[in-house]
Amino acid sequence: MTMGLHPMRVFLHFGALSGLGWLLDFGVFAILSEIFAVPGFVANFLSSYAGVTFVYFVSLKMIFKRNNMGRNIFLIAYWGFQFLSILFYSQVLEMVAAALLAVPFHQLGAKIIITPLNLISNFLFMKLLVRSMRREDRTDDQ
């Protein structure tokens, strides 16, 4: 976590950045699910990787002040966590979408419903990952 920032501020900054990643994710999801009729589980899986990869690179530098982008082990660990997370949330999305079947754009509604839980779990994992990075990999002089 960045030095000098209250944990809630770090979460809010991460949340704002994740919002941009979510817009990327949601846009790809909408195109895949609504235009190309890709099943929700598959569409969510593909679109989520676009969003989380964006959030990983930008949040490391801007929020957590780390310069570990060239270290493959951290990206692989992040993608590994995301693989499990996306599998889980894609399954939840399918269940929520089935419950909303009578609602127009039920898959998009389900995506919106599961997003807050996904945000929290992604933030918690990112904090753990950043803590495992060496202190000298910081990008600032804090």
PyMOL commands that set and color helices and strands:
alter all, ss='L'
color gray80, all
select helices_A, chain A and resi 7-35+40-62+72-99+106-132+135-137
alter helices_A, ss='H'
color red, helices_A
deselect
rebuild
show_as cartoon
